């Protein structure tokens, strides 16, 4: 039996044997589930929603649109501006 301790900030250190056996890496993400009285950790791999090329295109588009944007000051000027939007 392997025992782990719940530490400050609800942290649990996984035993080295388990980390090595499952080939886990630093900053690994887990889905956390509860089944009956058990805590289940399932390693997950998140895939980025956009490719680096798509992110670059999005950044260029945002900059292009930002140049067209009307600048308004916070407060009453902004309130008047949004009141006039149809």
C-alpha positions as CSV (number, residue, x, y, z in Angstrom):
1,X,0.0,0.0,0.0
2,X,1.3,3.5,-0.9
3,X,0.2,6.4,1.3
4,X,0.2,10.1,0.2
5,X,-0.5,13.1,2.4
6,X,-2.9,16.0,1.8
7,X,-0.8,19.1,2.2
8,X,-1.4,22.8,2.5
9,X,-3.5,24.2,-0.4
10,X,-5.0,20.7,-0.9
11,X,-1.8,19.4,-2.6
12,X,-1.0,15.7,-2.9
13,X,2.4,14.5,-3.9
14,X,2.2,11.4,-6.1
15,X,4.7,8.7,-5.2
16,X,7.8,8.5,-7.5
17,X,7.0,4.9,-8.4
18,X,3.6,5.9,-9.8
19,X,5.0,8.9,-11.6
20,X,7.6,6.7,-13.3
21,X,5.3,3.8,-14.1
22,X,2.8,6.1,-15.8
23,X,5.5,8.3,-17.4
24,X,4.0,11.5,-15.9
25,X,5.7,14.8,-16.5
26,X,5.9,18.1,-14.6
27,X,2.7,20.2,-15.1
28,X,0.7,17.1,-16.2
29,X,-3.0,17.8,-16.2
30,X,-5.6,15.4,-14.7
31,X,-9.3,15.0,-14.9
32,X,-10.4,14.6,-11.3
33,X,-13.5,12.4,-10.6
34,X,-15.1,10.9,-7.5
35,X,-16.6,7.5,-7.7
36,X,-18.1,6.2,-4.4
37,X,-15.4,7.0,-1.8
38,X,-12.5,7.1,-4.3
39,X,-10.7,10.0,-5.9
40,X,-9.7,9.2,-9.5
41,X,-7.0,11.1,-11.4
42,X,-7.0,10.6,-15.1
43,X,-4.1,12.1,-17.1
44,X,-5.4,14.3,-20.0
45,X,-3.8,15.9,-22.9
46,X,-5.3,19.2,-24.0
47,X,-4.9,20.1,-27.7
48,X,-4.8,23.8,-28.6
49,X,-7.9,25.1,-30.3
50,X,-5.9,27.0,-32.9
51,X,-2.6,26.3,-34.6
52,X,0.3,28.8,-34.3
53,X,-0.5,30.0,-37.9
54,X,-4.1,30.6,-37.0
55,X,-3.2,32.5,-33.9
56,X,-0.9,34.7,-35.9
57,X,-3.7,35.5,-38.4
58,X,-6.1,36.3,-35.6
59,X,-3.5,38.6,-34.0
60,X,-3.1,40.5,-37.4
61,X,-6.9,40.7,-37.8
62,X,-7.3,42.1,-34.2
63,X,-4.6,44.8,-34.9
64,X,-6.2,45.7,-38.2
65,X,-9.6,46.1,-36.6
66,X,-8.2,47.9,-33.6
67,X,-6.9,50.6,-36.0
68,X,-10.5,51.2,-37.2
69,X,-12.0,51.3,-33.7
70,X,-13.6,54.4,-32.4
71,X,-11.9,55.5,-29.1
72,X,-14.2,56.6,-26.3
73,X,-13.4,57.6,-22.8
74,X,-14.8,55.6,-19.9
75,X,-17.8,57.1,-18.0
76,X,-20.4,59.3,-19.5
77,X,-18.8,59.4,-23.0
78,X,-18.9,55.6,-23.1
79,X,-22.5,55.5,-21.8
80,X,-23.6,57.9,-24.6
81,X,-21.7,55.9,-27.2
82,X,-23.4,52.5,-26.3
83,X,-26.8,54.2,-26.0
84,X,-26.5,55.2,-29.6
85,X,-25.7,51.7,-30.9
86,X,-28.6,50.2,-32.8
